[in-house]
Each structure stands twice: as C-alpha cells, then as structure tokens.
Amino acid sequence: MKISEMLHGEFVLEELMARNKHDVLAELVGVFAKGKTKFDPEAMLHVLLERERLGSTGIGDGIAIPHGKLPGLDEILLSFGRSTAGIAFEAMDGKPVHLFFLLMAPENSAGQHLKVLAKISRMLKDPIFRRNLLEAKIHEDFIRIIVEKEDECGAGSGTA
C-alpha cells in the first residue's frame, strides 16, 4: 500500500493551528471528515489519546506519528500536518514536533498498519526529506515531496 495513495490532498495541513497535543490530534482527525469514510471523530480522538498515554508517539527529530486502530473503520486513514513553530508533544528527545503523520487503521489490520508505520518511519529518517517538508511553500509541494521520497524508497512495487 502506497503512502501517496492514502494521503489525499485534503488530508494535508500546511500549517497546523493547534498549540498542544490534544488539539493537534483533533485537528489531524478533523481532516478525515472531508473524506468518504464514515467514523466517529470523538472515538478516533479517544483512541489516539489512549495510545499517547501509553507513551508519546513523538519519536524525536521533530517528528510524531500518532496512530491507533478504530473498530468499524473500513480503510487505513492517513493525514499529515506541519507546525513551523513546533508543538510540545512529549517527544522522546524533549524537543518540539514540527511534522505529524497521523495513521488510523481498522481494528483487524495489524499487518498493514505496521507496514505503513514502518514505511513512514523509514522515509522520515532522511534529514533532507524532513527539511523539504518543513520548507515546502505550497500545498502541492507536500504531496510531490512525499511521492518522490516514496518512489526513491522503492515503493513503486505497491507493497507497504
């Protein structure tokens, strides 16, 4: 499964308005309301906040990958948001988070969910990729940068 096929343009937030963990999660969940998938946004937010209580999904280097599984969801959902100012997210390195990839999967999709998480993590290990996302100027740039990185990582095979 390709990241670029899951990350629809309307699921990309060029500049997050949120200033704290709860609000950034709510903002990233909110973009899914524009899609065709029917879900309960409050239930999704609850799942994400419960996951954060287990340990922050802020992995360091200005990155967070909040994720969880939601009963009744039909497909994997992925959103992206950037905060140029940075948001305190209890990241492992104690630094503010600038880049957020939120992943929500159906309850029974453990394999796919983990493959997508691993792919996003691999892509984000590249400091140039992170910098490009931080410096993107227009909405289309975010999608292009992600597609190019995914292709560079050999994602053209259609596998996660």
N, C-alpha and C positions, 0 to 999 in steps of 0.2 A: 504494500500500500504506500502510495507516494504522499509525502507531506503536502506537496503543491496541489494535490487533488482534494485534500481535506481542508486546506486553509483557503477558503473562499475570500475574495476581496473584501466583502462586508464584515469578515471576521478579523480584520486587521485594524488596529487602533494606532494611528501615527503618534499620538501624544495622549497618554492617559491623564485623566483629570484627578484621579484618586491620589490620596496622600498617605494612606495606611493600608495594611494588609487586607482587612475586611473589604474596604471599598474597592481596592484593585481587583479582588476576586469577583465582587459583584459586577464591576464594570466589564470584565472579561466574559463573564457569564451572560451579561445583558446583550452582547452582540449576537448570540445564538437565536434570540427572539426574531431576528430578521430572516432566519432560515426556515426551511420547510419542516424541520424536526419538531415534534411536539414534546415538551417536557415541562417539569415544574421547576422554574428558576430558583425558588426558595429551597427545594430539596437538593438541587445541584450545589448551591452555595453551602448548604449544611454539610454535604459530603466533603467538599473541599476544606471547609473549616475543621472538620473532624480529622481529616488527613494532616492538616497543619499542626494539630495538637499532638500528633504522634512525633512530629519533627518537621522542621521547616523544609520546604521544597526549594528554598533559596540555596543553590549549590555553590555559590561563590562566583567571582569574576563578573559580578553584575548581572547574574542570570538566576531566574527562578522558573521551574517547570511544575507548577501546581497541577495535580492530576487526581483522578479518582474514577470510581465506577458507579453508575447510576442505574438502578433497576428500572426496566421499562424503556430504556433508551434503545433505539434501533440501529444507530450507527456511531462510529467514533467521531467526536467533535473536537476541533482544534481552533483556538484563537490565539492571536498574537497582540501584544501591546508593548509600547515603548514609553519610558519616562525619562526624558533627558535630564531632569533634576535628580532622579533616583528616589526610591521609596524604601524606607526601613522595612525589611521583610524577615528579619531574624535569620539572615543568610549565614551559612557556615563560617564565612570569613569576616562576618560582622559589618560588611560594607553594604551600602545601598544597592538596590537592584534596579537595573535600567531596562532589561529585556525579559519579557514574560511570554512563555508559551504555555497556554492552558490546555490540558488534554482531558477529555471526559469520554469514557468508554462504557459500552453496555456491560452489565454485570457479568455476563458469561464470555467475555472476550479477553481473557488473561494473556494469551499468546500474542495476539495482535497489539494489545495495549502495551505490553512490554517491548515489543519490536519497535513501535513508534517512539516510545520513550527513549530507547537506546539510539535510534537514528537521530532524534533531535539532540541528544547529548553529544553524539559524535560530531554533528555539524557545529555545535556551539563550542567545541574545544578549539576551534580555529579562531585565533585572535583577530585575523583580518575579516572574517565573516562577521564577528561581533562588532567590530569597528564600522563595517559597511552598514550594518543595521542601525547603529547609533547615528551615523551621519546621513542616512537616507533623507532626501529632501521632499519627495512626493510619494503619494500612496502607491503608485505603480512600482516604484523602486523597491519597496519591501518584497513584493511578490517576485520580482525579477531576481533579486539577490538570493532569495530562498530557492527558487527554481535552479539558478546557476550552481549554487552550492550543492544542492541535491544531485544534480547531474554530474558534478565533479566527484561526488562520493560514490558514483556508480549506482544510483537509484533508478536508472532507466530500465532495469530488469522487471520493475513492477512489484518487487518484493519489499517488505519493510525491513 
